[in-house]
């Protein structure tokens, strides 16, 4: 195939000269066209002072109130009486305030 200078001038005018020259080279030597770099995504705005912090206006859960010593002693005595009675069927609901808080009962 013979290409004249007029053919090259016409290809240059039409913008096809580069594609013509690349078509003459083996495909293994061609470098793939690089895609235009994508615009970086803007970071998501998270309204907090530092990552991992509690959301604004919230706080960590408060621990249940401590059980009074008298309530603990009453529960132990109740358990001992239940053991002495031969372990009869009994309620499995604890009457102390922390257990009632944990199970959703009244305080």
Backbone bond lengths (Angstrom), bond angles and torsions (degrees), N, CA, C in turn:
res aa  C-N    CA-C-N  psi(-1)  N-CA   C-N-CA  omega(-1)  CA-C   N-CA-C  phi
1 X - - - 1.434 - - 1.534 107.77 -
2 X 1.278 114.55 133.31 1.460 120.68 -179.00 1.529 108.38 -114.61
3 X 1.342 113.73 132.81 1.462 119.36 179.49 1.524 107.13 -115.53
4 X 1.306 115.65 125.43 1.468 120.48 -179.19 1.521 110.00 -87.51
5 X 1.344 116.88 161.08 1.465 119.79 176.35 1.523 112.58 -60.50
6 X 1.333 116.96 -27.87 1.452 119.34 177.68 1.531 110.62 -69.84
7 X 1.356 116.55 -37.40 1.472 120.57 176.99 1.536 110.59 -63.04
8 X 1.328 114.95 -42.55 1.473 119.38 179.65 1.524 110.20 -65.11
9 X 1.344 117.15 -41.51 1.462 120.70 178.91 1.523 110.33 -63.77
10 X 1.331 117.81 -38.66 1.467 121.44 178.69 1.528 111.35 -68.20
11 X 1.346 115.55 -41.42 1.477 118.61 178.18 1.531 110.98 -64.67
12 X 1.336 116.06 -38.03 1.467 119.67 178.39 1.526 109.80 -64.85
13 X 1.326 117.08 -40.64 1.461 121.05 -179.92 1.526 110.85 -64.93
14 X 1.328 117.53 -37.88 1.465 121.24 -179.82 1.535 112.70 -82.82
15 X 1.336 117.45 -12.41 1.464 120.67 -179.36 1.513 113.18 85.15
16 X 1.339 117.64 18.30 1.458 121.14 -177.98 1.525 113.38 -103.18
17 X 1.314 119.21 3.24 1.462 120.92 -174.68 1.525 111.62 -64.50
18 X 1.321 117.24 -42.85 1.465 120.35 -178.55 1.533 110.33 -62.60
19 X 1.307 118.03 -45.64 1.461 121.06 179.61 1.530 110.86 -63.39
20 X 1.335 116.57 -36.70 1.464 119.31 178.50 1.519 110.81 -65.14
21 X 1.331 116.44 -46.02 1.462 119.84 -179.43 1.525 111.19 -65.08
22 X 1.324 117.03 -38.33 1.463 119.40 177.80 1.523 111.56 -67.39
23 X 1.310 117.01 -30.95 1.463 119.18 179.81 1.528 111.60 -69.16
24 X 1.335 116.90 -20.16 1.461 120.51 178.62 1.518 112.80 -81.07
25 X 1.321 117.94 -19.55 1.473 121.01 -178.72 1.522 109.70 -92.53
26 X 1.342 116.73 153.62 1.473 118.95 177.11 1.528 110.65 -63.28
27 X 1.322 115.30 150.57 1.465 119.61 -177.02 1.516 112.22 -68.03
28 X 1.311 119.60 -24.66 1.461 121.69 -179.64 1.522 111.16 -67.14
29 X 1.346 117.33 -28.00 1.459 119.84 -178.60 1.517 112.97 -84.30
30 X 1.305 116.46 -16.15 1.461 119.22 -177.84 1.519 110.41 -72.12
31 X 1.271 115.03 140.76 1.468 119.48 174.03 1.516 107.54 -94.19
32 X 1.315 117.19 135.79 1.464 118.22 -179.82 1.524 110.95 -66.45
33 X 1.309 114.15 147.25 1.461 118.55 177.54 1.521 108.71 -65.67
34 X 1.281 114.74 134.58 1.455 118.80 178.18 1.522 108.66 -85.75
35 X 1.312 113.94 135.57 1.456 119.12 177.65 1.521 108.99 -68.98
36 X 1.285 114.72 148.61 1.461 119.08 177.51 1.524 108.94 -61.10
37 X 1.318 117.52 136.14 1.468 118.51 -179.00 1.522 111.06 -60.92
38 X 1.314 114.66 132.21 1.463 119.86 179.95 1.519 109.46 -70.50
39 X 1.295 115.11 147.20 1.459 118.82 178.27 1.522 108.65 -67.72
40 X 1.321 117.57 134.41 1.464 118.73 -179.29 1.527 110.66 -64.99
41 X 1.320 113.86 141.59 1.464 118.94 178.83 1.513 109.41 -73.93
42 X 1.297 115.25 140.76 1.460 118.40 177.72 1.524 108.19 -74.35
43 X 1.322 117.42 139.53 1.464 119.09 -178.95 1.529 111.08 -64.84
44 X 1.308 115.10 147.79 1.458 120.79 179.35 1.521 108.10 -72.98
45 X 1.285 115.47 130.48 1.461 120.08 179.74 1.518 109.35 -81.30
46 X 1.322 116.78 119.71 1.455 122.00 177.45 1.523 106.66 -111.15
47 X 1.319 117.18 119.42 1.470 118.80 -176.07 1.526 112.62 -78.21
48 X 1.303 116.68 79.22 1.458 120.63 172.91 1.520 108.70 -149.65
49 X 1.294 114.98 159.31 1.456 119.37 -175.39 1.527 111.73 -73.04
50 X 1.326 116.65 -35.69 1.459 120.31 179.20 1.526 108.42 -149.83
51 X 1.322 117.92 151.45 1.464 120.13 -179.61 1.531 110.93 -62.14
52 X 1.318 116.24 139.64 1.455 121.17 178.37 1.512 113.99 86.87
53 X 1.314 118.25 -1.09 1.459 120.90 -178.70 1.526 110.28 -78.86
54 X 1.304 116.24 159.53 1.457 120.58 175.35 1.521 108.29 -65.30
55 X 1.320 118.44 144.80 1.468 120.18 178.17 1.521 111.27 -58.90
56 X 1.303 115.40 154.14 1.457 120.84 -178.97 1.523 110.42 -58.93
57 X 1.315 115.87 133.88 1.459 121.04 177.66 1.518 113.97 86.22
58 X 1.323 117.49 3.53 1.461 119.10 179.21 1.530 109.54 -117.83
59 X 1.312 115.26 170.64 1.462 120.38 177.87 1.518 108.29 -149.18
60 X 1.299 115.27 167.77 1.457 118.53 -178.43 1.523 109.90 -70.05
61 X 1.342 117.44 157.36 1.456 119.78 -179.92 1.531 111.19 -63.99
62 X 1.294 114.85 144.07 1.464 118.45 178.33 1.525 108.98 -84.81
63 X 1.325 117.84 141.66 1.457 119.75 178.35 1.526 110.30 -69.80
64 X 1.333 116.56 156.28 1.459 118.33 178.97 1.526 110.27 -64.73
65 X 1.324 116.85 154.90 1.461 118.70 -179.69 1.528 109.95 -65.52
66 X 1.315 117.40 149.73 1.459 119.83 -179.77 1.527 110.97 -66.13
67 X 1.329 115.32 148.63 1.459 120.85 179.40 1.533 108.58 -80.76
68 X 1.300 115.74 133.89 1.466 120.23 179.77 1.528 109.22 -67.22
69 X 1.323 115.37 147.68 1.470 120.83 -178.62 1.529 110.77 -60.72
70 X 1.325 117.72 -35.53 1.464 120.53 179.72 1.533 110.47 -65.31
71 X 1.342 117.91 -38.21 1.458 121.11 177.76 1.528 111.16 -66.11
72 X 1.332 116.30 -39.52 1.465 119.88 178.22 1.526 109.78 -64.32
73 X 1.298 116.22 -45.35 1.468 120.53 -179.33 1.526 110.63 -63.33
74 X 1.334 118.15 -39.94 1.465 121.95 178.91 1.529 110.28 -65.27
75 X 1.331 117.40 -39.62 1.462 120.44 178.56 1.518 111.06 -65.56
76 X 1.328 117.30 -40.06 1.475 120.62 178.71 1.524 110.10 -64.59
77 X 1.320 116.80 -44.22 1.470 119.94 179.14 1.526 111.39 -63.67
78 X 1.321 115.86 -39.44 1.462 120.22 177.27 1.528 110.67 -62.49
79 X 1.312 117.02 -40.81 1.461 121.55 178.99 1.532 110.31 -65.85
80 X 1.315 116.41 -43.19 1.471 119.20 179.32 1.529 111.44 -63.31
81 X 1.328 116.29 -39.88 1.470 119.61 177.84 1.528 110.17 -64.52
82 X 1.304 116.77 -38.20 1.472 120.69 177.88 1.526 110.33 -64.37
83 X 1.342 117.06 -40.50 1.469 120.10 177.67 1.530 110.85 -64.37
84 X 1.347 116.81 -43.89 1.478 120.59 -178.95 1.522 111.28 -64.29
85 X 1.339 116.44 -28.97 1.466 120.34 -178.77 1.529 111.94 -80.54
86 X 1.341 118.38 0.29 1.460 121.09 177.81 1.521 113.94 89.81
87 X 1.284 116.64 23.40 1.469 123.24 177.31 1.531 113.16 58.64
88 X 1.299 118.26 58.25 1.463 120.06 178.05 1.533 110.25 -71.58
89 X 1.346 118.17 161.95 1.477 119.73 177.66 1.530 110.15 -56.71
90 X 1.302 115.63 135.36 1.464 120.48 -177.12 1.527 109.43 -142.10
91 X 1.301 115.43 166.25 1.461 121.86 177.17 1.530 108.97 -70.22
92 X 1.319 116.65 142.56 1.459 119.78 178.10 1.528 112.05 -96.96
93 X 1.325 117.87 11.73 1.453 121.93 -179.75 1.530 109.40 -96.02
94 X 1.318 115.56 123.30 1.460 121.14 179.72 1.528 109.15 -81.34
95 X 1.329 118.76 134.75 1.461 120.59 -178.03 1.529 114.68 -83.95
96 X 1.343 118.67 -4.03 1.472 118.18 -175.71 1.532 110.75 -72.84
97 X 1.330 115.70 155.44 1.459 122.18 -174.22 1.533 112.75 -61.74
98 X 1.345 120.56 -45.78 1.469 118.61 179.76 1.528 112.73 -61.15
99 X 1.334 117.29 -37.89 1.473 118.87 178.61 1.521 111.03 -69.25
100 X 1.313 116.89 -36.28 1.464 119.12 177.30 1.517 110.94 -66.63
101 X 1.333 118.14 -35.61 1.462 121.90 176.05 1.531 109.70 -65.07
102 X 1.330 116.51 -43.20 1.464 120.47 -177.26 1.518 112.48 -66.30
103 X 1.329 117.08 -34.33 1.458 120.15 -177.63 1.528 112.69 -94.78
104 X 1.320 117.49 -1.37 1.465 120.38 178.30 1.510 113.76 87.28
105 X 1.327 117.54 11.56 1.462 120.96 178.48 1.518 111.00 -77.35
106 X 1.296 115.36 177.95 1.461 119.80 -179.26 1.516 110.34 -72.81
107 X 1.291 116.31 147.76 1.463 120.65 179.36 1.496 110.77 -91.37
